[in-house]
Amino acid sequence: MPNRARQAFLGAAATAALVALTWLVAIHLGFGQRADQSVSRGFQQLSRPAVRSLAEFFAGLCNPTPWVYFAALPIAVALLRRRPRVAIAVSAILVGANVTTHLLKPLLAVPRAHDL
């Protein structure tokens, strides 16, 4: 296995392990549940006019419409460079990430120790 591929695989494996660890701590361990509650309460207490406009600005950055255009950019560049396989790969990655996110959210949802 080439060194770059090995590094990418190890990075992906480390990320998956850290995600699993975060889930374990936040959902199943008392101190993680308390930290989750504390963070949630802190965000709820930020509901002030001065903070609200800043929060709405950053939340607006997550609107899907601009990201569709940003996602189309690498596909267009690949097509302009006459690299259709790269364009297909980028498209598959973007669609796959979106589909897996929508499928995994309800499948992995668990009741929290607190209600938001």
Number of C-alpha atoms within 10 A of each C-alpha: 6 6 8 9 10 11 12 11 12 12 12 12 12 12 12 12 12 12 12 12 12 13 13 13 16 19 18 13 11 12 12 16 18 15 13 18 18 12 12 14 12 11 10 11 9 12 12 9 9 9 10 12 12 11 13 10 10 11 10 11 11 10 10 10 9 11 12 11 10 11 13 15 12 15 19 14 14 18 15 11 11 11 13 15 11 16 20 14 13 17 16 12 12 14 12 12 12 11 11 10 12 11 11 10 10 9 9 7 8 9 7 13 14 10 7 8
